[in-house]
Amino acid sequence: MIPIIQKRKIPFIVSGVLFITSIILLSIFGLKLGIDFTGGTLIQLRFTGERPVLQEMQEIVDSLALGSVLVQPADEDSYILKLQFIGEDDHQSLLTSVRDAFQTEESEVFEDSVETIGPSISSDLRSRSIKAGIGVILAIILFVAYAFRKVSRPVSSWKFGVTAIIALLHDVIITMGVFALLGKYMGVEIGIPFVVAMLTILGYSVNDTIVVFDRVREKLIKKGSDRFAETVNAGVNETIPRSINTSVTTLLVLLGLCVFGGESVRFFSLALIIGIILGTYSSLFLASPLLVSWEQLRNRK
């Protein structure tokens, strides 16, 4: 049996260093916001013949040095280009390059729409994202407190919820810290897909943490709370195979998506990969040890 609880200072130190470093990176660099948050231009192009391959389309627009351009398929014959605000000269240069590359006698390229996303819409998106995050956190605390209402010794049921939230914040903040670095040195921008990835990480991580806590709850009901640390350690060890197997199978799919899925989903899947690794780690080596430390701190008073 792995002495996870007895050796909890090691993951506490590792997590503390990563968490503080991420906070510093976010404070210094911040996240590089995409047009979903800062505003920009959306152009929809329709092809009368066969639509070009996504990778070829992405290479053409990237060669124009217009900044980060996200190319997304639309319907069966169109692409939507999301990019920063551009002037008419750059606009016409983009259309000319696409037509030179893909327009033939059998296939023409039409510009169906050009739309500008203003700051007011971007501010609204940012506000909704923050509200969604807060709503998820409150819902998790209430749900965990209710689910563990029969466990009141030696820690209150609501403490399970608060500890789960601490683990979630650990996962999300460190993931954001990594993307602060990517934004600074690789120009990686974040948009609504990144917000979706963060909310997905919240759901995945809390699910893993609740599974561990549920096994701990079973142990506490059967064996009592006299030897709380040992009981928690036994419960965590019993869930290790399940947590690792679930994470590995999920990560294999995401790795394939990250490598072969194209530019539009690469960093979305990367965020999920980082978050799932952190979520598995925190559910096993952070959440339950924090619960034991909280209980021992209460006893010293």
C-alpha positions in Angstrom: 0.0 0.0 0.0 1.4 3.4 -1.0 1.7 5.8 2.0 0.0 8.7 0.2 -1.3 10.3 3.4 1.9 9.8 5.4 4.0 11.3 2.6 1.6 14.1 1.7 4.1 16.9 2.3 5.8 15.9 -1.0 2.7 16.6 -3.3 1.9 19.6 -1.1 5.3 21.1 -1.9 5.1 20.2 -5.6 1.5 21.5 -6.0 2.4 24.7 -4.0 5.4 25.5 -6.3 3.4 24.8 -9.5 0.4 26.8 -8.2 2.4 29.9 -7.1 4.4 29.8 -10.3 1.2 29.7 -12.4 -0.2 32.7 -10.4 3.0 34.6 -11.1 2.9 33.8 -14.8 -0.7 34.8 -15.1 0.1 38.1 -13.2 3.1 38.9 -15.5 2.0 37.6 -18.9 -1.7 37.0 -18.6 -3.6 35.0 -21.1 -3.5 35.9 -24.8 -7.1 36.5 -25.6 -8.5 35.6 -29.0 -11.2 37.4 -31.0 -14.0 35.8 -29.0 -12.9 38.1 -26.1 -11.1 41.0 -27.8 -13.1 41.4 -31.0 -12.1 40.7 -34.6 -13.3 39.8 -38.0 -15.2 36.7 -39.2 -15.2 35.9 -42.9 -17.2 33.0 -44.4 -16.0 31.7 -47.8 -18.1 29.3 -49.9 -16.7 26.9 -52.5 -18.9 25.9 -55.4 -16.8 22.8 -56.1 -14.9 20.5 -53.8 -14.0 22.3 -50.6 -10.2 22.4 -50.0 -8.6 20.3 -47.2 -8.6 22.1 -43.9 -4.8 21.9 -43.5 -4.2 23.4 -47.0 -6.6 26.2 -46.2 -4.9 26.9 -42.9 -1.5 27.1 -44.6 -2.7 29.6 -47.1 -4.1 32.1 -44.6 -1.1 31.5 -42.2 1.3 32.5 -45.0 -0.3 36.0 -45.1 1.1 37.1 -41.7 -2.3 38.3 -40.5 -1.7 37.1 -37.0 -3.5 34.1 -35.5 -6.2 32.9 -37.9 -8.6 30.1 -36.9 -10.1 28.2 -39.9 -13.3 26.3 -39.1 -15.4 24.2 -41.5 -19.0 25.4 -42.0 -21.9 23.5 -43.6 -20.5 21.2 -46.4 -19.0 23.7 -48.7 -17.7 26.6 -46.6 -15.0 27.8 -44.2 -15.3 30.4 -41.5 -12.1 32.4 -40.9 -11.7 34.1 -37.4 -9.0 36.7 -37.3 -8.0 40.0 -35.7 -9.3 43.3 -37.1 -8.0 43.7 -40.6 -8.1 46.6 -43.1 -9.6 46.5 -46.6 -6.1 45.9 -48.2 -5.5 42.8 -46.0 -9.1 41.7 -46.7 -8.6 41.8 -50.4 -5.2 40.2 -50.2 -6.7 37.3 -48.3 -9.5 36.8 -50.8 -7.0 37.0 -53.7 -4.6 34.4 -52.1 -7.5 32.0 -51.5 -8.8 32.3 -55.0 -5.4 32.0 -56.6 -4.9 28.8 -54.6 -8.2 27.1 -55.0 -10.4 28.7 -57.7 -10.7 26.8 -60.9 -13.1 26.5 -63.8 -15.0 23.9 -61.9 -14.8 25.6 -58.5 -15.3 29.2 -57.6 -14.8 31.0 -54.3 -17.5 33.3 -52.9 -17.4 35.5 -49.9 -20.8 35.0 -48.2 -20.3 37.3 -45.3 -17.9 39.5 -43.4 -18.7 40.2 -39.8 -17.1 42.3 -37.1 -17.2 41.2 -33.5 -17.1 44.4 -31.3 -15.9 44.8 -27.8 -19.4 44.9 -26.4 -20.0 41.3 -27.5 -16.6 40.3 -26.3 -17.2 41.8 -22.8 -20.5 39.9 -22.6 -18.8 36.6 -23.5 -16.1 37.2 -20.8 -18.8 38.0 -18.2 -20.8 34.9 -19.1 -17.7 32.8 -18.8 -16.9 34.1 -15.3 -20.5 33.5 -14.2 -20.5 30.0 -15.6 -17.3 29.2 -13.6 -18.7 30.6 -10.4 -22.0 28.7 -10.9 -20.1 25.4 -11.4 -18.1 25.9 -8.2 -21.1 26.6 -6.1 -23.0 23.7 -7.6 -20.1 21.4 -6.8 -19.9 22.4 -3.1 -23.7 22.0 -2.6 -23.8 18.7 -4.4 -20.8 17.2 -2.5 -22.1 18.5 0.8 -25.5 16.8 0.1 -24.0 13.6 -1.1 -21.7 13.2 1.9 -24.3 14.4 4.5 -24.2 11.1 6.3 -20.5 11.5 7.0 -20.1 14.0 9.8 -17.2 12.6 11.7 -14.4 13.5 12.0 -14.9 16.2 9.3 -18.2 17.9 8.3 -19.7 17.0 4.9 -19.2 20.5 3.5 -15.5 20.2 4.0 -15.4 17.5 1.4 -16.9 20.0 -1.0 -14.5 22.7 -0.2 -11.5 20.4 -0.5 -12.8 19.3 -3.9 -12.9 22.9 -5.0 -9.4 23.5 -3.8 -8.2 20.6 -5.9 -10.2 22.0 -8.9 -8.7 25.4 -8.6 -5.3 23.8 -8.4 -6.0 22.0 -11.8 -7.4 25.0 -13.5 -4.9 27.6 -12.4 -1.9 25.5 -13.3 -3.4 24.8 -16.8 -4.0 28.5 -17.2 -0.4 29.1 -16.2 0.8 26.8 -18.9 -1.3 28.6 -21.5 0.1 32.0 -20.2 3.5 30.7 -21.2 2.3 29.4 -24.5 0.6 32.7 -25.2 3.8 34.6 -24.4 6.3 32.5 -26.4 4.1 30.7 -29.0 1.4 33.2 -29.6 -1.4 30.8 -28.5 -4.7 32.6 -28.1 -7.6 31.5 -26.0 -11.3 31.7 -26.9 -14.5 30.0 -26.2 -13.0 26.5 -26.8 -10.6 27.2 -24.0 -13.4 28.1 -21.7 -15.2 24.9 -22.7 -12.0 23.0 -21.9 -11.7 24.6 -18.5 -15.3 23.7 -17.6 -14.7 20.1 -18.9 -11.6 19.9 -16.6 -13.8 21.0 -13.7 -16.3 18.3 -14.4 -13.7 15.5 -15.0 -11.6 16.5 -11.9 -14.6 16.7 -9.6 -15.9 13.3 -10.8 -12.5 11.7 -10.1 -12.3 13.4 -6.7 -15.8 12.3 -5.7 -15.0 8.7 -6.6 -12.1 8.8 -4.3 -14.1 10.5 -1.5 -16.9 8.0 -2.0 -14.5 5.1 -1.3 -13.2 7.0 1.7 -16.8 7.4 2.9 -17.5 3.7 2.6 -14.4 3.0 4.7 -15.4 5.5 7.3 -18.9 4.0 7.6 -17.5 0.4 7.9 -14.4 1.1 10.1 -15.3 4.3 11.9 -13.2 7.5 12.2 -10.9 6.5 15.0 -8.0 6.0 12.7 -9.0 8.6 10.1 -5.6 9.0 8.3 -5.2 5.2 7.8 -8.8 4.8 6.6 -8.4 7.6 4.1 -5.1 6.2 2.8 -6.7 2.8 2.3 -9.6 4.3 0.4 -7.3 6.3 -1.9 -5.1 3.3 -2.6 -8.2 1.3 -3.7 -9.1 3.9 -6.3 -5.7 4.3 -7.8 -6.1 1.6 -10.5 -9.5 2.9 -11.5 -8.4 6.5 -11.7 -5.2 5.7 -13.7 -7.0 3.4 -16.2 -9.8 5.9 -16.8 -7.3 8.7 -17.3 -5.0 6.8 -19.6 -7.8 5.7 -22.0 -9.1 9.3 -22.1 -5.6 10.7 -22.7 -4.9 8.3 -25.6 -7.9 9.7 -27.5 -6.9 13.3 -26.7 -3.3 12.7 -27.8 -4.5 11.4 -31.1 -6.8 14.5 -31.4 -3.9 16.8 -30.5 -1.5 15.3 -33.0 -3.8 14.6 -35.9 -6.8 16.8 -35.3 -5.6 19.9 -36.9 -4.9 23.5 -35.7 -8.4 24.3 -34.8 -8.6 21.6 -32.0 -4.9 21.2 -31.1 -4.7 23.5 -28.2 -8.2 22.7 -27.1 -7.2 19.0 -26.7 -3.8 20.1 -25.2 -5.7 22.0 -22.4 -7.8 18.9 -21.7 -4.6 16.7 -21.6 -3.0 18.9 -19.1 -6.1 19.3 -17.0 -6.9 15.5 -16.9 -3.3 14.7 -15.8 -3.6 17.3 -13.1 -7.1 16.2 -12.2 -6.0 12.6 -11.7 -3.0 13.7 -9.7 -5.0 16.1 -7.5 -7.8 13.6 -6.8 -5.3 11.0 -5.5 -2.5 13.0 -4.0 -4.0 16.4 -3.0 -7.7 16.3 -2.2 -7.7 13.5 0.4 -4.4 14.5 2.0 -5.8 18.0 2.4 -8.9 16.5 4.1 -6.7 14.7 6.6 -4.5 17.8 7.2 -7.7 19.8 7.9 -8.9 17.3 10.4 -5.5 17.2 12.2 -5.4 21.0 12.3 -8.8 21.1 14.0 -7.6 18.6 16.6 -4.6 20.7 17.5 -6.8 23.6 18.5 
